[in-house]
Amino acid sequence: MSSISIIGLGQMARVLAARALDGGNTVEVVGRDAARAADMADALGRGATAGTPGAAPAGDIVVLAVPHGSAVPVVSWYGDALAGKVVVDITNPFDASATGVVTSVAQEVAKVAPAGAHVVKAFNTVFGHVLAKGGPLDVFIAGDDAQAKVNTAAFIESLGLRPLDTGDLKMAHWLEGAGVLMMGLGRHGVGNYDFSLGVTVTG
């Protein structure tokens, strides 16, 4: 199993932390509000801990569960404390109407990450409330480092989910576009957000 640090205290952070604990992983939650982080760790139980903002995360895998505009500043702030870590960006950089992407956050994060840190895009095509329901889902990933993707895939599998590699980190832009597609489907073709994207192999 993996050791996971989740930076962020929102819904997706809480859901991922709970699923990670269900899968037998060790979990650290980190937020600028230390009291809220401690409360979340207590509520999660099962050995979850609260980390210190800015200190080296305990986890080998560090999940950025923050608003997309905060991802680059957070990674810059942590600096060398992220060296040697797999940094998983789960953000969706939507524009104000959620009909377009303002930038590829994962690629911008990779530019400011310290040497030896490897950025992987994952989980942005899974709605948090759908993930919370449990059950199998497909999780698309992208990244430049093969071992970082192997480690991320193993973590995803521990959650009972199926990782699907889409290629190098340039593909993160298209995964972020898939997030916009999901918003459009929720508004129109599906009519709600209780769905997931997945791949069916035929033949």
Solvent accessible surface area in square Angstrom, and as a share of the most:
residue,aa,sasa,rsa
1,M,167,0.75
2,S,26,0.17
3,S,31,0.20
4,I,2,0.01
5,S,0,0.00
6,I,0,0.00
7,I,9,0.05
8,G,9,0.09
9,L,20,0.10
10,G,41,0.39
11,Q,113,0.50
12,M,36,0.16
13,A,1,0.01
14,R,108,0.39
15,V,16,0.09
16,L,1,0.00
17,A,0,0.00
18,A,31,0.24
19,R,24,0.09
20,A,0,0.00
21,L,15,0.08
22,D,98,0.51
23,G,18,0.17
24,G,48,0.46
25,N,6,0.03
26,T,90,0.52
27,V,6,0.03
28,E,19,0.08
29,V,0,0.00
30,V,4,0.02
31,G,8,0.08
32,R,176,0.64
33,D,65,0.34
34,A,63,0.49
35,A,69,0.54
36,R,130,0.48
37,A,0,0.00
38,A,42,0.33
39,D,94,0.49
40,M,3,0.01
41,A,6,0.05
42,D,114,0.59
43,A,75,0.58
44,L,19,0.09
45,G,27,0.26
46,R,140,0.51
47,G,66,0.63
48,A,15,0.12
49,T,75,0.44
50,A,45,0.35
51,G,13,0.13
52,T,94,0.54
53,P,37,0.23
54,G,28,0.27
55,A,48,0.37
56,A,69,0.54
57,P,7,0.05
58,A,73,0.57
59,G,1,0.01
60,D,91,0.47
61,I,4,0.02
62,V,0,0.00
63,V,0,0.00
64,L,0,0.00
65,A,14,0.11
66,V,23,0.13
67,P,99,0.62
68,H,61,0.27
69,G,54,0.52
70,S,39,0.25
71,A,0,0.00
72,V,45,0.26
73,P,77,0.48
74,V,14,0.08
75,V,0,0.00
76,S,60,0.39
77,W,121,0.42
78,Y,11,0.04
79,G,22,0.21
80,D,119,0.62
81,A,25,0.19
82,L,0,0.00
83,A,49,0.38
84,G,61,0.59
85,K,29,0.12
86,V,11,0.06
87,V,0,0.00
88,V,0,0.00
89,D,0,0.00
90,I,15,0.08
91,T,7,0.04
92,N,42,0.21
93,P,0,0.00
94,F,43,0.18
95,D,50,0.26
96,A,120,0.93
97,S,60,0.39
98,A,12,0.09
99,T,88,0.51
100,G,21,0.20
101,V,41,0.24
102,V,83,0.48
103,T,54,0.32
104,S,13,0.08
105,V,3,0.01
106,A,0,0.00
107,Q,55,0.24
108,E,59,0.26
109,V,0,0.00
110,A,43,0.33
111,K,151,0.64
112,V,58,0.33
113,A,18,0.14
114,P,18,0.11
115,A,97,0.75
116,G,42,0.40
117,A,15,0.11
118,H,70,0.31
119,V,11,0.06
120,V,0,0.00
121,K,0,0.00
122,A,0,0.00
123,F,1,0.01
124,N,7,0.04
125,T,2,0.01
126,V,8,0.05
127,F,35,0.15
128,G,11,0.11
129,H,63,0.28
130,V,14,0.08
131,L,0,0.00
132,A,57,0.44
133,K,140,0.59
134,G,30,0.29
135,G,42,0.40
136,P,119,0.75
137,L,21,0.10
138,D,16,0.08
139,V,0,0.00
140,F,29,0.12
141,I,3,0.02
142,A,0,0.00
143,G,1,0.01
144,D,105,0.55
145,D,40,0.21
146,A,75,0.58
147,Q,106,0.47
148,A,2,0.01
149,K,27,0.12
150,V,87,0.50
151,N,54,0.28
152,T,0,0.00
153,A,22,0.17
154,A,52,0.40
155,F,1,0.00
156,I,0,0.00
157,E,105,0.47
158,S,25,0.16
159,L,9,0.04
160,G,49,0.47
161,L,8,0.04
162,R,98,0.36
163,P,23,0.15
164,L,43,0.21
165,D,88,0.45
166,T,43,0.25
167,G,26,0.25
168,D,64,0.33
169,L,10,0.05
170,K,142,0.60
171,M,69,0.31
172,A,0,0.00
173,H,70,0.31
174,W,162,0.57
175,L,12,0.06
176,E,0,0.00
177,G,26,0.25
178,A,20,0.16
179,G,2,0.02
180,V,24,0.14
181,L,101,0.50
182,M,2,0.01
183,M,40,0.18
184,G,26,0.25
185,L,56,0.28
186,G,3,0.03
187,R,103,0.38
188,H,145,0.65
189,G,67,0.65
190,V,68,0.39
191,G,52,0.50
192,N,70,0.36
193,Y,74,0.28
194,D,84,0.44
195,F,31,0.13
196,S,45,0.29
197,L,37,0.19
198,G,53,0.51
199,V,69,0.40
200,T,119,0.69
201,V,122,0.70
202,T,116,0.67
203,G,129,1.24
